Amino acid sequence: AQSVTQPDIHITVSEGASLELRCNYSYGATPYLFWYVQSPGQGLQLLLKYFSGDTLVQGIKGFEAEFKRSQSSFNLRKPSVHWSDAAEYFCAVYGSGNTGKLIFGQGTTLQVKP
Amino acid sequence: NAGVTQTPKFQVLKTGQSMTLQCAQDMNHEYMSWYRQDPGMGLRLIHYSVGAGITDQGEVPNGYNVSRSTTEDFPLRLLSAAPSQTSVYFCASSTGQGKSYEQYFGPGTRLTVT
């Protein structure tokens, strides 16, 4: 069965420090992978997506993610975190069967220290 | 384009009451989905639709009904509200065409059942 695991429930980093949020997926075929961000009380905004091709994907707000098939991972990175990056981050994989379904990880809450 | 809209934003129900959460999109998307978000569990799929007149169950469908009479609208009905249905509900849509698997999310409805 398809699944997504985000091992870190909560991460705290200092402003200006680098960030890496982990995501592992279980999927039989080539996955379509996404990272979404949710600010407090808001909906979900797409940060970036991977369908095929270059395994390093650039997104909005200075985020990037790297697809590693051998490790079944799609980790999200940012070189220098800003206080406004404090939010909850969700990794997701597109479900099989062309039904428009997404399977989400449990989410990682990012806290940024001044 | 308004994108995906949801009403109401907040709702409080008593156990046993019924209500309908409204979702509409103006992007002519074929695929629409309902998710619920609970702390530590990410987003879980309730029901989804791949086009007008076609719906199917997701991961957590019990207690919810859907119908899709038009491309634009995808209402979610709670038949007899229970405290376990206290959650934040998100509606999403996507084209499902080619590799455009990106889902667009509404702002959410925060539901409390007492």
Interface residues (C-beta under 8 A of the other chain):
Chain A: V4 Q6 I9 Y32 F34 Y36 Q42 G43 L44 Q45 L46 K49 F51 S52 F90 A92 Y94 N98 T99 G100 K101 L102 I103 F104 G105 Q106 G107
Chain B: E30 Y31 M32 S33 Y35 G40 M41 G42 L43 R44 L45 Y48 V50 D56 G58 F90 A92 S93 S94 G96 K99 Y101 E102 Q103 F105 G106 P107 G108
